[in-house]
Amino acid sequence: MKVLVVNTNGDILVVKESGLDWWNMPDGGMEHGETIKDAIARELHEEISLNCDFKYEVISVEDPHLLRRVKAWQMRIIFIVRPQDETFAPGDDGDEIVFMKPEYFQESDATNEQEIYQYWQIAKSRHII
């Protein structure tokens, strides 16, 4: 799953996870027995220290694809999350977090950063943000 958090200025919350040098939306997988909301809450706590309630909505669901390095299938679901509190700090799995203008990611050379802009565009076109 990937999580899009947009502030009132329309900026996107992104994280640099420990050991990585590119920006990404908070993301991760579900553990056995977790609900979707529990998985989102856990990932947001691990990456951006989110400790409040939130509402979420599905933005997009990608077709399953094979992750060859781990020999497993992945189907990514992209959510927009609206937390009750916008107080964030790097969590155990995040080195840096910041809100950035969506256009920054449109111009990026990194494919994963371009995806951030694409998800933002999908949410915008569906009037979710």
Residue, then its C-alpha position, 0 to 999 in steps of 0.5 A: m500500500k501507498v499513502l497520500v497525505v495532502n495538507t491544506n496548502g495542497d502539498i504532499l507529505v513524503v518521507k525518506e526512509s532509513g538508508l534510502d536517498w529518494w522521497n516516497m509516500p509512506d508505504g508498506g504491506m499488510e501483516h496477516g490478520e490486520t485490517i486495512k485501517d490497522a495496516i495504514a495506522r501501523e505504517l504511518h506510525e512507523e514512518i511519520s509517527l502518526n498517533c491520531d485517528f484518520k479517515y482513508e479512501v482508496i485512490s487507485v488499485e494497481d494490477p498485480h505484478l511479480l516481485r522477482r527478487v522475493k518471488a511474491w506477487q504484489m497488488r498495490i492499493i493507494f490510499i488518501v489519508r486525512p488525519q485528525d492531527e497534522t503533527f508529524a515527525p520522522g518515525d523509526d523507519g523514516d529519516e526525514i519527512v517534509f511536505m512538498k509541492p506536487e510539481y516537484f515530483q512531476e519534474s523528477d528523474a526518479t521513477n518512484e518520485q514521478e509516481i507520487y505526482q501520478y497518484w496526486q493527479i489521480a486523486k485530483s482528477r477524481h475530486i478527492i483532493 
